[in-house]
Amino acid sequence: METRSISIKISRAPSALPVPRPISLLAALLTVLPTACAPTHQAPSAPDPAPPHAAAPHADTKPADPSISLFNGKDLSGWTQRGGKAAYFVEEGAIVGESRPGQPNSFLCTERVYADFILELDFIADTDANSGIQIRSNSVPDYKNGQVHGYQVEIDTTDRAWTGGIYDEGRRGWLAPLDKNPAARAAFKQGQWNHFRIECRADHIQTWLNAVPCADLRDSMTASGFIALQVHGVGDRKDPLRVRWKNIVLTDLTK
């Protein structure tokens, strides 16, 4: 058998393209990798700044005050007289009611009517004077020729001392006398300024004299009406009796 030799010639790759140095390749990778490996989602953005606090109200902006001064301290604006001809005038910042002989009960009435309210006022009365504060009262032609009628918070300077009781003027008479309330009867200060607080809420009427509870009445006959200051008739008595009222403030509770 004949044996032949075979020679294999291995050609070297052309040297036209130089082999990149390892250090150059590493540098390239370090340049590319941060961008290539970056996460596809964006980093969360910084939260929006908190909204600024609401500006403080202007110094002149105040909640509406529901209290109404019924007397301006100067004149009788907002009032009208009904019934008898007792004299009403303003003196030293107070309304003065002065009796006249031969006159029936006289009333100085607000021109506005009120339903639910808190009424506060100060008063002083001469000894022997009889007076009262009309609340939810009315005067209509078809009732006794316009006679003033309605709830009256009594001012009683006699020894009976029922100041703060409730009398139904021109209709039913006494609704809440004070014969069973000795604390209320003792609260009246003869010859001094006294303070009334009167509350009307729906059919509930309550009174306080110098912070002492007096009457507590449930009655639904009249839901609204004017406020009035009464000077009671004195018959033929010629020397006048006076009652004074001031600081007459009403808080309207009607919704």
Residue pairs with C-beta under 8 A, 6 or more apart in sequence:
66 251
66 252
66 253
67 249
67 250
67 251
68 249
68 250
68 251
68 252
69 248
69 249
70 78
70 110
70 227
70 248
70 249
70 250
71 78
71 79
71 95
71 245
71 246
71 247
71 248
72 78
73 90
73 93
73 246
74 90
75 90
76 88
76 89
76 90
76 95
76 108
78 110
78 111
78 112
79 88
79 108
79 109
79 110
79 111
80 108
80 109
80 111
81 88
81 106
81 107
81 108
81 109
82 106
82 107
82 109
82 139
82 146
82 148
82 228
83 104
83 105
83 106
83 107
83 147
83 148
84 100
84 103
84 104
84 105
84 106
84 231
84 233
85 100
85 103
85 106
86 97
86 98
86 99
86 100
86 103
86 106
86 231
87 96
87 97
87 98
87 100
87 240
88 95
88 96
88 97
88 98
88 106
88 108
88 229
88 231
89 95
89 96
89 98
90 96
91 244
93 246
94 244
94 245
94 246
95 108
95 229
95 244
95 245
95 246
95 248
96 242
96 243
96 244
97 106
97 108
97 131
97 229
97 230
97 231
97 242
97 243
97 244
97 245
98 231
98 240
98 241
98 242
99 129
99 231
99 232
99 233
99 234
99 237
99 240
99 241
99 242
100 106
100 234
100 240
101 234
101 235
101 236
101 237
101 238
102 235
102 236
103 233
103 234
104 233
105 148
105 169
105 230
105 231
105 232
105 233
106 230
106 231
106 233
107 134
107 137
107 148
107 228
107 229
107 230
107 231
108 228
108 229
109 134
109 137
109 139
109 148
109 226
109 227
109 228
110 226
110 227
110 228
111 226
112 226
113 224
113 225
113 226
114 135
114 136
114 200
114 224
114 225
114 226
114 227
114 250
114 252
114 254
115 136
115 200
115 223
115 224
115 254
116 200
116 201
116 202
116 252
116 253
116 254
117 199
117 200
117 250
117 251
117 252
117 253
117 254
118 197
118 198
118 199
118 200
118 250
118 251
118 253
119 133
119 135
119 196
119 197
119 198
119 199
119 200
119 227
119 248
119 249
119 250
119 251
120 195
120 196
120 197
120 198
120 247
120 248
120 249
120 250
121 133
121 195
121 196
121 245
121 246
121 247
121 248
121 249
122 193
122 194
122 195
122 196
122 245
122 246
122 247
123 131
123 133
123 155
123 193
123 194
123 196
123 243
123 244
123 245
123 246
124 191
124 192
124 193
124 194
124 243
124 244
125 131
125 155
125 157
125 241
125 242
125 243
125 244
126 157
126 241
126 242
126 243
127 157
127 190
127 191
128 157
128 158
128 241
129 155
129 157
129 232
129 241
129 242
129 243
130 155
130 156
130 157
130 158
130 232
131 155
131 229
131 230
131 231
131 232
131 243
132 152
132 153
132 154
132 155
132 167
132 169
132 230
132 232
133 152
133 153
133 155
133 196
133 198
133 227
133 228
133 229
133 230
134 148
134 150
134 151
134 152
134 169
134 225
134 226
134 227
134 228
134 229
134 230
135 150
135 151
135 152
135 153
135 198
135 200
135 205
135 225
135 227
136 150
136 151
136 200
136 222
136 223
136 224
136 225
137 148
137 149
137 150
137 151
137 152
137 169
137 222
137 225
137 226
137 227
137 228
138 148
138 149
138 150
138 222
138 225
138 226
139 146
139 147
139 148
139 149
140 146
143 149
144 170
147 170
148 169
148 170
148 228
149 168
149 169
149 170
149 171
150 168
150 169
150 170
150 171
150 222
150 225
151 166
151 167
151 168
151 169
151 175
151 205
151 219
151 222
152 166
152 167
152 168
152 169
152 230
153 164
153 165
153 166
153 196
153 198
153 207
153 215
154 162
154 163
154 164
154 165
154 166
154 167
155 163
155 243
156 162
156 163
156 165
156 188
157 163
157 188
157 190
160 185
161 178
161 185
161 186
161 188
162 177
162 178
162 179
162 185
163 178
163 184
163 187
163 188
163 194
163 209
163 214
164 178
164 184
164 187
164 188
164 196
164 207
164 208
164 209
164 212
164 214
164 215
165 174
165 176
165 177
165 178
165 184
165 207
165 214
165 215
166 174
166 175
166 176
166 205
166 207
166 215
166 217
167 173
167 174
167 175
168 174
168 175
168 221
169 230
171 221
175 217
175 219
176 205
176 214
176 215
176 216
176 217
178 184
178 185
178 214
178 215
181 213
181 214
183 212
183 213
184 209
184 212
184 213
184 214
184 215
186 212
187 209
187 210
187 212
187 214
188 194
188 209
188 210
189 210
194 209
194 210
195 209
195 210
195 211
196 207
196 208
196 209
197 207
197 208
197 211
198 205
198 206
198 207
198 208
199 205
199 206
199 207
200 253
201 253
202 220
202 223
203 218
203 219
203 220
204 216
204 217
204 218
205 215
205 216
205 217
205 218
205 219
206 213
206 215
206 216
206 217
207 213
207 214
207 215
208 214
227 250
229 243
229 245
231 241
231 243
234 241
